[in-house]
């Protein structure tokens, strides 16, 4: 089935219209009353054209050695957050002091 829609309809209802196209509908898109595009379902490649390559290694992930971290993840994240705050760009406030902003749970200052 072919349906004609405006470019504005496509812009405002793209999800609904793309679902209709996925289900086999063809849309003529108009701009100022003139058909400027045709939106139709993509051709489906035949299953014989699909390339398949089996995995070179099967399983064995349980046999990999486990590792332990030297420090807790929370302390590593806190260090990264502190580093990110220290590189904050200079931004003076209107009152003459330094302006504050929040980053995650901690408070950083513009220096």
C-alpha positions in Angstrom: 0.0 0.0 0.0 1.3 3.5 -0.9 0.5 6.4 1.3 1.4 10.1 0.8 2.6 12.1 3.8 4.1 15.6 4.3 7.6 16.2 5.4 6.2 17.7 8.6 4.3 14.5 9.3 7.5 12.5 8.9 9.3 14.8 11.3 6.6 14.6 14.0 5.7 10.9 13.7 8.9 9.3 12.5 8.7 6.3 14.9 5.1 5.4 13.9 5.8 5.8 10.2 9.0 3.8 10.3 7.1 1.0 11.9 4.6 1.1 9.1 7.5 0.9 6.6 9.0 -2.0 8.4 5.6 -3.8 8.0 5.7 -3.3 4.2 4.1 0.0 3.6 5.6 2.5 1.1 5.4 6.2 1.8 5.6 9.1 -0.6 7.0 12.2 1.2 5.9 15.6 -0.1 7.3 19.1 0.4 5.1 22.0 -0.7 2.8 19.5 -2.5 5.5 17.9 -4.6 6.8 14.3 -4.0 10.4 14.6 -3.0 11.2 11.1 -1.6 9.9 7.6 -1.4 10.4 5.6 1.8 10.0 1.9 1.3 11.1 -1.3 3.1 14.7 -2.3 2.7 15.3 -5.4 0.6 16.0 -8.4 2.7 19.1 -10.3 1.6 18.6 -14.0 1.1 19.9 -16.2 4.0 22.6 -17.7 1.7 24.5 -14.4 1.5 25.1 -14.3 5.3 28.8 -14.8 6.1 29.5 -17.0 9.1 32.8 -17.7 10.7 33.0 -20.0 13.8 34.9 -19.0 16.9 38.5 -20.0 17.0 38.5 -20.6 20.7 35.5 -22.3 22.5 34.9 -21.9 26.2 37.7 -22.0 28.7 36.8 -18.6 30.3 36.3 -20.3 33.7 39.9 -21.5 33.6 41.4 -18.0 33.2 43.3 -16.9 36.3 41.4 -14.5 38.6 43.0 -11.3 39.7 42.6 -9.1 42.7 42.8 -5.4 42.8 45.3 -3.6 45.0 42.8 -0.9 46.1 39.1 -0.7 46.2 37.2 0.6 43.2 35.6 3.4 45.3 39.0 4.8 46.1 40.1 4.7 42.5 36.9 6.5 41.4 37.4 9.1 44.1 40.9 9.7 42.8 39.6 10.2 39.3 36.9 12.5 40.5 39.4 14.6 42.4 41.7 14.7 39.3 38.8 15.8 37.1 37.9 18.6 39.6 41.5 19.9 39.7 41.4 20.4 35.9 38.3 22.5 36.0 38.6 25.6 33.7 38.8 29.0 35.3 35.4 30.6 35.6 35.0 33.6 37.9 31.6 34.3 39.4 29.8 37.6 39.0 30.4 38.5 42.6 34.2 38.3 42.2 34.8 35.0 44.0 35.0 31.5 42.5 31.9 29.7 41.2 30.9 26.3 42.6 29.5 23.4 40.6 28.7 19.9 41.6 30.2 16.8 40.0 28.5 13.6 41.0 28.2 13.6 44.8 31.1 15.9 45.6 31.3 19.6 45.3 34.0 21.2 43.1 35.2 24.8 43.0 36.1 26.7 39.9 39.6 28.0 40.7 
